[in-house]
Amino acid sequence: MSATDSNRGGVDAMATWRRIYAMILRHLYILRGSWPRLLDLAYWPTVQMIMWGFMSQFLSGQMSYIAQAFGVLLSAVLLWDVLFRGQLAVSISFFEEMWSRNLGHLFVTPLRPGEFAASLLSISLLRTLLGIVPASLLAVLFFGFSVYTLGLSLAAFFFSLLMFGWAIGLGVTGLVLRHGLGAENIAWGLVFALLPISAVYYPVSVLPTWLQYVAYAMPPAYSFEGMRSILLHGVVRYDLMAAGFALNIVWLALGVAMFFHYFRMARRRGSLLQQGE
Amino acid sequence: MNAIEVSGLRKVFGEVIAVDGLDFAVPQGKVVGLLGGNGAGKTTTLSMLLGLLLPTSGSLKVLGEDMLKHRYRVLGRMNFSSPYVDLPHRLTVKQNLQIYARLYGVKAIDARVDELAKELDIVGFLPRPYGQLSAGQKTRVTIAKALVNQPDVLLLDEPTASLDPDTADWVRSLLKAYQGRTGASILLASHNMTEVERLCDDVLVMRAGKIVERGAPQELIERFGRTTMEEVFLDIARNRRQAAQ
């Protein structure tokens, strides 16, 4: 009879990992088989880095703020891309299933929605690294600036921003499950609505008071303020890191809840079988 | 023992009643056909059995497990094929089958994929992207996917749609052989009456979300005083119940 392994119901860590790995492999096959896709991952982060690198060079002769820490804008641009790419990778990996009308096959396998979400986050981490690392290395080559001078704090900022990207990505994925591919554009545009209030290029104090509350309700402001504190004053602000991670837990929980809520709604409405281009 | 048991199954979308109080069972080792015109509720019924769609009310049991509470206990022993659901287009046929084998927890993946490729005569397609195959070739690949875990319960939605008569006949033989070899239970939704006559032990005929007739194909043919299932189907579809008698 069935040629599958013996565990047929309960939680089995090995079986869970095997299914998550299968979904990661599915995306790796696509990346491995297409160099234009790999190039595309690194293309925009690199273009952005080059543009802001020259901008920083120009401004460093004009403004004491930039002269004081040449890498402020470059670090900001690279870290913002962590958030953007992290979110986009979750959404795109999910859209791949919808574009190929594959959801109906996936969710009749033993793959749980939580395992599916975990695979989306894993592939997001990989795609983000593939996009950001080449750009950060080219920044050393072109402008003599290494974002790695941020030390261990860089890892904290990276994961904090990536987690927030995941939270938005899962929320958007849920919305697309609910509303179909008509909601696809949200994935491309939503994160840019947060750009002005995320303190990427300027401190939160620049914002009107009421908007500062909004900015501090989201994790990115803490990462970018923390980054500036290191580059401008040489001070590592652990309080900002802790606040950012605490908020990330809340936002990620919201993203996961949205994903599960809309997944269940899709099962009620029958949209898992009907999704596609 | 029954492989599938459905009781009082109902699905309502807004004001539309898609499935209206179904009661049926698929005995273990039997092939049961689900017949009906477009919109009769066949695909909705299959979707609920697979857990892709939540019923409004009623109960569903597969291999003794309540599908509304414990579907993950049996999903590994089931599989499904439908022309309305695809596989990732950019992956090769081999990659697709390997991934689904992993998802189903198949032990010897490469051996199983090779075995299926020979059985379904898709060896030549293995290195090709799934999206580049013809409709008929894709159908054979999705049937290979449906057999990858050697399921005990197989749900097939129009399995030979888009196949030429020769290939369709070949696929039917293959499904019959699989069922004979493994003792699997099959629920088959189809419009193809030749297929139903050839494969099914029993038939459930649906109209407007309800089962309106049931029985073995020969039994239905005799009951309606007809010579083929196609004539029986037309009688039922046009509401000419037991016309000849």
Interface residues (C-beta under 8 A of the other chain):
Chain A: M1 S2 A3 T4 D5 N7 R8 G9 A15 R18 R19 Y21 A22 M23 L25 R26 Y29 I30 G33 S34 E96 E97 W99 S100 R101 N102 L103 G104 H105 L106 F107 V108 T109 P110 L111 R112 R264 R267 R268 R269 G270 L272 L273 G276
Chain B: F13 T43 T44 S47 L50 G51 L52 L53 L54 E65 H70 Y72 R73 V74 L75 G76 R77 M78 N79 F80 S82 Y84 V85 D86 L87 P88 H89 R90 L91 T92 Q95 Q98 I99 Y100 R102 L103 Y104 G105 V106 K107 R112 G131 T142 K145 N149 Q150 P151 D152 T182 G183 A184
